[in-house]
Amino acid sequence: MTFRVYLRDAHQRVSERTITGSPEAALAAFRVLTDRADLDGQRLLAVLSRDGAPVAHHDFSKPAPPAPGSVPARYWRGRTPDLGGMDQ
């Protein structure tokens, strides 16, 4: 199993990439990215994928729920442990 965690901008450029076989390391890397309040308001996504399939996207351009315009399924700050069980 291969997990990828990275930032992707509006032009599909990727940065701050982590590639690991460990679900714990992937969750930790995703948590570090989603906790980056300095990126709030920017057109960036933090992406977590497993074997090439998306698991979660955190959209820094959207406000935190329950604010108007928020998208709870794309706001993972403080919720990454909810993605547990990925090693099954």
Backbone as JSON, one array per atom type, in Angstrom:
{
  "sequence": "MTFRVYLRDAHQRVSERTITGSPEAALAAFRVLTDRADLDGQRLLAVLSRDGAPVAHHDFSKPAPPAPGSVPARYWRGRTPDLGGMDQ",
  "N": [[0.83, -1.16, 0.0], [0.57, 2.2, -0.86], [0.82, 5.44, 0.27], [0.17, 8.81, -0.46], [0.81, 12.16, 0.27], [0.27, 15.54, -0.16], [0.59, 19.02, -1.19], [-1.46, 20.74, -3.49], [-1.7, 23.12, -6.02], [-3.77, 25.63, -7.69], [-2.98, 25.41, -10.29], [-2.37, 22.82, -10.63], [0.13, 22.13, -9.72], [2.4, 20.38, -7.66], [3.55, 20.21, -4.31], [5.54, 19.86, -1.31], [5.56, 17.03, -0.81], [4.84, 13.81, 0.52], [5.61, 10.45, 0.58], [4.7, 7.27, 1.51], [4.54, 4.01, 3.05], [3.22, 3.69, 5.34], [0.25, 3.99, 7.13], [-0.04, 5.5, 9.46], [2.07, 7.36, 9.3], [1.27, 8.7, 7.0], [-1.17, 9.85, 7.82], [-0.17, 11.54, 9.81], [1.44, 13.29, 8.29], [-0.54, 14.43, 6.68], [-2.05, 15.69, 8.63], [-0.19, 17.62, 9.53], [-0.08, 19.26, 7.25], [-2.82, 20.11, 7.01], [-3.09, 21.58, 9.32], [-1.85, 23.96, 8.8], [-2.39, 27.05, 9.15], [-1.43, 29.3, 7.93], [-1.86, 28.95, 5.27], [-4.52, 29.32, 4.81], [-7.25, 30.55, 2.95], [-5.94, 30.56, 0.54], [-5.73, 29.25, -2.82], [-5.38, 26.28, -2.57], [-4.97, 22.76, -2.14], [-4.74, 20.24, 0.31], [-3.82, 16.99, -0.1], [-4.63, 13.61, 0.39], [-3.91, 10.41, -0.54], [-4.46, 6.93, -1.32], [-2.86, 4.3, -2.75], [-3.11, 5.61, -5.21], [-5.76, 6.4, -5.26], [-8.05, 8.89, -4.26], [-8.35, 9.83, -0.84], [-8.83, 11.9, 0.97], [-9.39, 15.42, 0.74], [-8.27, 18.58, 1.66], [-9.48, 21.73, 1.54], [-8.05, 24.73, 1.33], [-9.07, 27.13, 0.5], [-11.64, 27.44, 1.29], [-13.92, 28.42, 3.93], [-13.95, 27.44, 7.44], [-16.27, 24.94, 8.56], [-19.09, 25.81, 10.55], [-19.4, 27.9, 8.71], [-20.84, 30.08, 6.2], [-20.59, 28.97, 2.86], [-18.78, 27.01, 3.41], [-17.42, 23.68, 3.07], [-17.94, 20.85, 4.48], [-17.0, 18.21, 3.9], [-14.62, 18.68, 2.68], [-12.99, 19.87, 4.47], [-10.65, 19.29, 6.7], [-9.22, 19.98, 8.96], [-8.26, 19.27, 12.2], [-9.67, 16.89, 12.12], [-8.38, 14.67, 11.12], [-7.88, 12.17, 12.47], [-10.25, 10.81, 12.03], [-9.94, 9.46, 9.7], [-8.85, 7.03, 10.21], [-7.96, 3.5, 10.21], [-7.01, 2.89, 7.71], [-5.17, 0.98, 7.1], [-6.23, -1.43, 6.53]],
  "CA": [[0.0, 0.0, 0.0], [1.34, 3.43, -0.94], [0.09, 6.66, 0.61], [0.79, 10.06, -0.9], [0.27, 13.36, 0.9], [0.92, 16.67, -0.81], [-0.16, 20.23, -1.5], [-1.66, 20.94, -4.93], [-2.23, 24.46, -6.24], [-4.8, 25.77, -8.72], [-2.38, 25.05, -11.58], [-2.06, 21.39, -10.51], [1.51, 21.91, -9.28], [2.47, 19.64, -6.4], [4.69, 20.52, -3.45], [5.54, 19.28, 0.04], [5.09, 15.66, -1.01], [5.26, 12.7, 1.38], [5.21, 9.13, 0.06], [5.0, 6.31, 2.58], [3.73, 2.8, 3.16], [2.65, 3.67, 6.68], [-0.94, 4.83, 7.3], [0.19, 6.44, 10.55], [2.91, 8.45, 8.79], [0.45, 9.45, 6.05], [-2.08, 10.68, 8.6], [0.62, 12.58, 10.48], [1.82, 14.27, 7.27], [-1.77, 15.14, 6.29], [-2.38, 16.56, 9.77], [0.73, 18.75, 9.5], [-0.51, 20.17, 6.19], [-4.12, 20.71, 7.29], [-2.94, 22.5, 10.44], [-1.14, 25.15, 8.34], [-3.3, 28.2, 9.06], [-0.83, 30.3, 7.03], [-2.34, 28.68, 3.91], [-5.95, 29.6, 4.73], [-7.65, 31.55, 1.97], [-5.24, 30.34, -0.72], [-6.29, 28.21, -3.68], [-4.53, 25.1, -2.38], [-5.56, 21.57, -1.54], [-3.9, 19.19, 0.9], [-4.38, 15.76, -0.65], [-4.22, 12.31, 0.93], [-4.38, 9.33, -1.41], [-3.97, 5.58, -1.04], [-2.72, 3.54, -4.0], [-3.58, 6.43, -6.33], [-7.17, 6.79, -5.11], [-8.18, 9.93, -3.24], [-8.97, 9.51, 0.45], [-9.33, 13.16, 1.53], [-8.86, 16.7, 0.26], [-8.55, 19.73, 2.53], [-9.52, 22.91, 0.67], [-7.67, 25.91, 2.1], [-9.78, 28.31, 0.01], [-12.98, 27.46, 1.89], [-13.93, 28.67, 5.38], [-14.25, 26.3, 8.31], [-17.68, 24.75, 8.88], [-20.31, 25.89, 9.74], [-19.47, 29.2, 8.02], [-21.41, 30.05, 4.85], [-19.61, 28.65, 1.82], [-17.89, 25.92, 3.81], [-17.72, 22.34, 2.54], [-17.4, 19.98, 5.54], [-16.29, 17.04, 3.37], [-13.32, 19.12, 2.19], [-12.32, 20.61, 5.55], [-10.2, 18.2, 7.58], [-8.44, 20.45, 10.1], [-8.75, 18.73, 13.47], [-10.46, 15.68, 11.92], [-7.65, 13.61, 10.45], [-8.03, 10.83, 13.05], [-11.43, 10.16, 11.46], [-9.52, 8.67, 8.54], [-8.18, 5.83, 10.7], [-8.35, 2.21, 9.63], [-6.6, 2.8, 6.32], [-4.23, -0.12, 6.87], [-6.98, -2.68, 6.33]],
  "C": [[0.9, 1.24, 0.0], [0.42, 4.62, -0.68], [0.88, 7.85, 0.1], [0.05, 11.21, -0.23], [1.01, 14.53, 0.29], [0.0, 17.87, -0.88], [-0.28, 20.34, -3.01], [-2.28, 22.33, -5.11], [-3.24, 24.46, -7.39], [-4.3, 25.42, -10.11], [-1.91, 23.6, -11.61], [-0.61, 21.11, -10.16], [1.49, 21.3, -7.89], [3.72, 20.06, -5.64], [4.51, 19.82, -2.11], [4.99, 17.85, 0.04], [5.69, 14.7, 0.02], [4.74, 11.43, 0.74], [5.64, 8.11, 1.09], [4.11, 5.08, 2.46], [3.0, 2.72, 4.48], [1.41, 4.56, 6.76], [-0.76, 5.86, 8.4], [1.02, 7.64, 10.09], [2.13, 9.32, 7.8], [-0.52, 10.37, 6.79], [-1.35, 11.82, 9.3], [1.01, 13.67, 9.49], [0.61, 15.08, 6.83], [-2.17, 16.12, 7.39], [-1.48, 17.8, 9.79], [0.3, 19.75, 8.43], [-1.82, 20.86, 6.54], [-4.06, 21.7, 8.44], [-2.26, 23.82, 10.04], [-2.1, 26.31, 8.11], [-2.74, 29.29, 8.15], [-1.28, 30.11, 5.59], [-3.83, 29.0, 3.73], [-6.22, 30.74, 3.75], [-6.96, 31.4, 0.62], [-5.89, 29.22, -1.51], [-5.35, 27.0, -3.69], [-5.36, 23.98, -1.8], [-4.46, 20.77, -0.87], [-4.58, 17.9, 0.48], [-3.77, 14.56, 0.06], [-4.79, 11.25, 0.02], [-3.76, 8.0, -0.98], [-4.0, 4.81, -2.34], [-3.33, 4.28, -5.18], [-5.02, 6.88, -6.24], [-7.28, 7.84, -4.01], [-8.88, 9.42, -1.99], [-9.57, 10.78, 1.04], [-8.63, 14.33, 0.86], [-9.23, 17.75, 1.3], [-8.4, 20.97, 1.67], [-9.24, 24.16, 1.5], [-8.44, 27.16, 1.67], [-11.16, 28.46, 0.63], [-12.9, 27.75, 3.39], [-14.25, 27.4, 6.16], [-15.76, 26.17, 8.52], [-17.95, 25.29, 10.28], [-20.47, 27.2, 8.99], [-20.13, 29.05, 6.65], [-20.32, 29.82, 3.81], [-18.65, 27.54, 2.19], [-18.36, 24.6, 3.19], [-17.13, 21.35, 3.54], [-16.62, 18.77, 5.03], [-14.9, 17.4, 2.86], [-12.6, 19.99, 3.21], [-11.94, 19.6, 6.63], [-9.39, 18.68, 8.77], [-9.08, 19.94, 11.39], [-9.53, 17.44, 13.34], [-9.66, 14.53, 11.33], [-7.75, 12.25, 11.14], [-9.27, 10.09, 12.55], [-11.1, 9.3, 10.25], [-8.83, 7.38, 8.94], [-8.7, 4.57, 10.03], [-7.91, 2.04, 8.19], [-5.68, 1.62, 6.05], [-4.94, -1.45, 6.63], [-7.05, -3.05, 4.87]]
}
